[in-house]
Amino acid sequence: MAHIEIISASVRKGRNSHRVALFFQKYLAQSGDITTAIQDLAALQFPLFDERLAFQPDPGRDVKQFATAIEKADAVIIVTPEYNGGYPASLKNVIDLLYPQWYHKPVGVVTVSDGDFGGSQVIVSLLFTLWKMKAWVIPAQFPVPNVEQLFTEAGEATDLVALEKRLRPYLKELQWAMAHPKA
Ligand SMILES: Cc1cc2nc3c(=O)[nH]c(=O)nc-3n(C[C@H](O)[C@H](O)[C@H](O)COP(=O)(O)O)c2cc1C
């Protein structure tokens, strides 16, 4: 049984991208051969980065659990909003915290926006950072435009048939990466 951790990156009050994280959790669980968990950065409320986990003398329990979750996961899906053409500070905060945990980790990026372009500008900066960390980012995009129209608050897709046309090839890439674990 493969396990995927889903990072829900928005910590904004009234956030919408969490809908997409909830959707992925439910959708993947239906497959029967994948387990998931959401790392909800709004709930975790990590302090502002002041040192990498490996160099922290007394890291908090939540931080250690987060690191273990990422390390053990077969893949990570990052659901991130686009803020002014980039990804939120909350996400950089946890990416920089770790290092060996990202090594060769299959990562799928899902960008979210309430506009027409699905947060696709995020990919440039986020991809570069993850590449620097030597994460194995899948070569497939999943931009979510007009998030409030496409997903309910509970994470149900309003048009699953249309969504699945994009979802299937995206998940195929993630599954390929998961099937090629690090040496
Ligand atoms: C500070 C800030 C900057 C934003 N910048 C962009 C942007 O550059 N492009 C875009 O499509 N949407 C932008 N948005 C709108 C988000 O796409 C919208 O809030 C969406 O619901 C995803 O973010 P959320 O999960 O925090 O709700 C911005 C929102 C905020 C709060």
The ligand as an SDF file (V2000), in Angstrom:
LIG
                    3D

 31 33  0  0  0  0  0  0  0  0999 V2000
   -1.9020   37.9090   -0.9850 C   0  0  0  0  0  0  0  0  0  0  0  0
   -2.6520   37.2920   -2.1250 C   0  0  0  0  0  0  0  0  0  0  0  0
   -2.1260   37.3510   -3.3890 C   0  0  0  0  0  0  0  0  0  0  0  0
   -2.7870   36.7410   -4.4630 C   0  0  0  0  0  0  0  0  0  0  0  0
   -2.2080   36.7420   -5.6890 N   0  0  0  0  0  0  0  0  0  0  0  0
   -2.7740   36.0380   -6.6910 C   0  0  0  0  0  0  0  0  0  0  0  0
   -2.1090   35.9220   -7.9480 C   0  0  0  0  0  0  0  0  0  0  0  0
   -1.0180   36.3930   -8.1680 O   0  0  0  0  0  0  0  0  0  0  0  0
   -2.7290   35.2060   -8.9190 N   0  0  0  0  0  0  0  0  0  0  0  0
   -3.9470   34.6080   -8.7290 C   0  0  0  0  0  0  0  0  0  0  0  0
   -4.4520   33.9800   -9.6440 O   0  0  0  0  0  0  0  0  0  0  0  0
   -4.5990   34.7080   -7.5380 N   0  0  0  0  0  0  0  0  0  0  0  0
   -4.0480   35.3970   -6.5170 C   0  0  0  0  0  0  0  0  0  0  0  0
   -4.6700   35.4820   -5.2980 N   0  0  0  0  0  0  0  0  0  0  0  0
   -5.9860   34.8690   -5.1150 C   0  0  0  0  0  0  0  0  0  0  0  0
   -5.8860   33.3810   -4.7690 C   0  0  0  0  0  0  0  0  0  0  0  0
   -5.7850   32.7150   -5.9820 O   0  0  0  0  0  0  0  0  0  0  0  0
   -7.1210   32.9390   -4.0030 C   0  0  0  0  0  0  0  0  0  0  0  0
   -7.0780   33.4590   -2.7000 O   0  0  0  0  0  0  0  0  0  0  0  0
   -7.3480   31.4350   -4.0330 C   0  0  0  0  0  0  0  0  0  0  0  0
   -8.5240   31.1560   -3.3190 O   0  0  0  0  0  0  0  0  0  0  0  0
   -6.1970   30.5800   -3.5010 C   0  0  0  0  0  0  0  0  0  0  0  0
   -5.6860   31.0100   -2.2690 O   0  0  0  0  0  0  0  0  0  0  0  0
   -6.2720   30.5630   -0.8360 P   0  0  0  0  0  0  0  0  0  0  0  0
   -6.1240   29.0670   -0.7240 O   0  0  0  0  0  0  0  0  0  0  0  0
   -5.4720   31.2670    0.1930 O   0  0  0  0  0  0  0  0  0  0  0  0
   -7.7210   30.9410   -0.8270 O   0  0  0  0  0  0  0  0  0  0  0  0
   -4.0290   36.0840   -4.2320 C   0  0  0  0  0  0  0  0  0  0  0  0
   -4.5530   36.0410   -2.9380 C   0  0  0  0  0  0  0  0  0  0  0  0
   -3.8830   36.6340   -1.8900 C   0  0  0  0  0  0  0  0  0  0  0  0
   -4.4390   36.5090   -0.5080 C   0  0  0  0  0  0  0  0  0  0  0  0
  1  2  1  0
  2  3  1  0
  2 30  2  0
  3  4  2  0
  4  5  1  0
  4 28  1  0
  5  6  2  0
  6  7  1  0
  6 13  1  0
  7  8  2  0
  7  9  1  0
  9 10  1  0
 10 11  2  0
 10 12  1  0
 12 13  2  0
 13 14  1  0
 14 15  1  0
 14 28  1  0
 15 16  1  0
 16 17  1  0
 16 18  1  0
 18 19  1  0
 18 20  1  0
 20 21  1  0
 20 22  1  0
 22 23  1  0
 23 24  1  0
 24 25  2  0
 24 26  1  0
 24 27  1  0
 28 29  2  0
 29 30  1  0
 30 31  1  0
M  END
$$$$
